[in-house]
Amino acid sequence: MSRLRLVFCGTPAFAVPSLNELLASPDFQMLAVYTQPDRPRGRGHEVSFSPVKETALASSIPVHQPAKIRAPEVEQELRALAPDAIVIIAYGQIIPARLLDIPRLGWINLHASLLPKYRGAAPINWAIANGETVTGNTTMRIDAGMDTGEMLLQQQLAISPDETAPQLAERLAQAGSALMHQTFTQLAAGQITPRAQEPAGATLAPILKREDGTINWNLPAQQIYNRMRGFTPWPGAYSGFRSQLCHISGRPASNSIAGAAPGEILVEGGNVFAACGATTALQVSHVKLEGRKQITALEFVNGARLQPGERFGKA
């Protein structure tokens, strides 16, 4: 069997394990890599390469970085390459419908959820934020919709109780690389029967917004903690205190607190708690006031000279 000719479209670190897996296999020929244009990153705003570009250059694979993949010249490039399939993982641009027929096996995507659940830009974040205990990866052939294409293969992964979004993303990326290899091997051999998604089971995972990090102290502590884990590192979890914005870290307390207003700050036995809904409490570990360095919760309350009944709330 001749080697499968592939083009790879991807940008962040999540896509790198799959790119490495396909590059290492003698079954595939990587014709080119497409990734987002170089952009300023980090605190210094220095222009740097995407993780996918760095990986491709290290393997001497031609790299293309069009500002718009829908540009006519990009279509000409892709048709001239004549790939059997195009891999697309967290590329960062919408693929126009007129490009979908270029590869004979289609554009094959690795999506970090068990579709049709969590369609959208942030499936890992929302799975954790919503308290899911199981998630996974789906390989699918993309169509003109948002993550609505036919499914090829799936794999399940358990979500650990304290796992954050970056930690889960790393595990899903590693597991997904093997799934992508399996998908292309079986596709080439005609051993996969694509399955349509069931629309009734679809849920959405929209791109994160800053306001998603606002803590609603009326929620039970476990739900607040789930959102903290899911929205790490951004937008994080934050609340107001004396008209200042503060980012808060913590975990559900083992004890319940009755009679306290949501967000009320309590100190017991050297520990700091914030009252939550359903008589639950969050044991606060660290607080970072806007523009200041992170400190322990006890340092925070001591420095604030906390008054009885004070609470976190709106900034």
ChimeraX attribute file (.defattr): number of C-alpha atoms within 10 A of each C-alpha:
attribute: neighborCount
match mode: 1-to-1
recipient: residues
	/A:1	6
	/A:2	8
	/A:3	13
	/A:4	16
	/A:5	18
	/A:6	24
	/A:7	21
	/A:8	27
	/A:9	27
	/A:10	26
	/A:11	24
	/A:12	17
	/A:13	16
	/A:14	24
	/A:15	24
	/A:16	22
	/A:17	21
	/A:18	25
	/A:19	23
	/A:20	15
	/A:21	17
	/A:22	22
	/A:23	18
	/A:24	12
	/A:25	12
	/A:26	9
	/A:27	15
	/A:28	18
	/A:29	18
	/A:30	21
	/A:31	16
	/A:32	20
	/A:33	24
	/A:34	22
	/A:35	27
	/A:36	22
	/A:37	16
	/A:38	14
	/A:39	11
	/A:40	11
	/A:41	12
	/A:42	8
	/A:43	6
	/A:44	7
	/A:45	9
	/A:46	11
	/A:47	12
	/A:48	14
	/A:49	18
	/A:50	19
	/A:51	16
	/A:52	27
	/A:53	26
	/A:54	15
	/A:55	19
	/A:56	23
	/A:57	12
	/A:58	9
	/A:59	13
	/A:60	10
	/A:61	15
	/A:62	13
	/A:63	18
	/A:64	17
	/A:65	15
	/A:66	14
	/A:67	12
	/A:68	14
	/A:69	19
	/A:70	16
	/A:71	11
	/A:72	9
	/A:73	12
	/A:74	16
	/A:75	16
	/A:76	12
	/A:77	11
	/A:78	16
	/A:79	14
	/A:80	10
	/A:81	16
	/A:82	17
	/A:83	22
	/A:84	18
	/A:85	23
	/A:86	27
	/A:87	24
	/A:88	24
	/A:89	23
	/A:90	18
	/A:91	19
	/A:92	14
	/A:93	15
	/A:94	12
	/A:95	18
	/A:96	13
	/A:97	12
	/A:98	10
	/A:99	17
	/A:100	17
	/A:101	13
	/A:102	19
	/A:103	20
	/A:104	12
	/A:105	16
	/A:106	19
	/A:107	26
	/A:108	26
	/A:109	24
	/A:110	28
	/A:111	26
	/A:112	30
	/A:113	26
	/A:114	22
	/A:115	27
	/A:116	20
	/A:117	21
	/A:118	24
	/A:119	20
	/A:120	19
	/A:121	19
	/A:122	19
	/A:123	27
	/A:124	26
	/A:125	27
	/A:126	24
	/A:127	24
	/A:128	28
	/A:129	21
	/A:130	13
	/A:131	18
	/A:132	15
	/A:133	12
	/A:134	14
	/A:135	23
	/A:136	23
	/A:137	23
	/A:138	22
	/A:139	28
	/A:140	27
	/A:141	23
	/A:142	21
	/A:143	18
	/A:144	13
	/A:145	10
	/A:146	12
	/A:147	23
	/A:148	20
	/A:149	22
	/A:150	19
	/A:151	23
	/A:152	22
	/A:153	20
	/A:154	20
	/A:155	16
	/A:156	14
	/A:157	16
	/A:158	11
	/A:159	20
	/A:160	13
	/A:161	12
	/A:162	12
	/A:163	14
	/A:164	22
	/A:165	25
	/A:166	17
	/A:167	15
	/A:168	21
	/A:169	18
	/A:170	14
	/A:171	14
	/A:172	24
	/A:173	21
	/A:174	16
	/A:175	18
	/A:176	26
	/A:177	22
	/A:178	14
	/A:179	21
	/A:180	27
	/A:181	18
	/A:182	13
	/A:183	21
	/A:184	24
	/A:185	16
	/A:186	15
	/A:187	16
	/A:188	16
	/A:189	10
	/A:190	9
	/A:191	11
	/A:192	15
	/A:193	12
	/A:194	15
	/A:195	13
	/A:196	13
	/A:197	17
	/A:198	12
	/A:199	11
	/A:200	8
	/A:201	10
	/A:202	15
	/A:203	14
	/A:204	16
	/A:205	17
	/A:206	14
	/A:207	11
	/A:208	15
	/A:209	10
	/A:210	12
	/A:211	11
	/A:212	15
	/A:213	21
	/A:214	19
	/A:215	24
	/A:216	21
	/A:217	24
	/A:218	17
	/A:219	18
	/A:220	19
	/A:221	26
	/A:222	19
	/A:223	21
	/A:224	28
	/A:225	23
	/A:226	24
	/A:227	26
	/A:228	28
	/A:229	27
	/A:230	29
	/A:231	26
	/A:232	16
	/A:233	12
	/A:234	15
	/A:235	17
	/A:236	20
	/A:237	26
	/A:238	27
	/A:239	22
	/A:240	20
	/A:241	17
	/A:242	13
	/A:243	11
	/A:244	14
	/A:245	18
	/A:246	23
	/A:247	19
	/A:248	22
	/A:249	21
	/A:250	21
	/A:251	19
	/A:252	21
	/A:253	18
	/A:254	10
	/A:255	12
	/A:256	14
	/A:257	19
	/A:258	13
	/A:259	7
	/A:260	18
	/A:261	19
	/A:262	22
	/A:263	25
	/A:264	18
	/A:265	23
	/A:266	22
	/A:267	14
	/A:268	7
	/A:269	5
	/A:270	8
	/A:271	12
	/A:272	23
	/A:273	25
	/A:274	25
	/A:275	29
	/A:276	27
	/A:277	22
	/A:278	14
	/A:279	18
	/A:280	25
	/A:281	32
	/A:282	28
	/A:283	23
	/A:284	21
	/A:285	17
	/A:286	18
	/A:287	22
	/A:288	18
	/A:289	18
	/A:290	13
	/A:291	9
	/A:292	9
	/A:293	8
	/A:294	17
	/A:295	13
	/A:296	15
	/A:297	23
	/A:298	17
	/A:299	13
	/A:300	18
	/A:301	16
	/A:302	9
	/A:303	9
	/A:304	11
	/A:305	8
	/A:306	14
	/A:307	10
	/A:308	9
	/A:309	11
	/A:310	14
	/A:311	22
	/A:312	25
	/A:313	21
	/A:314	15
	/A:315	12
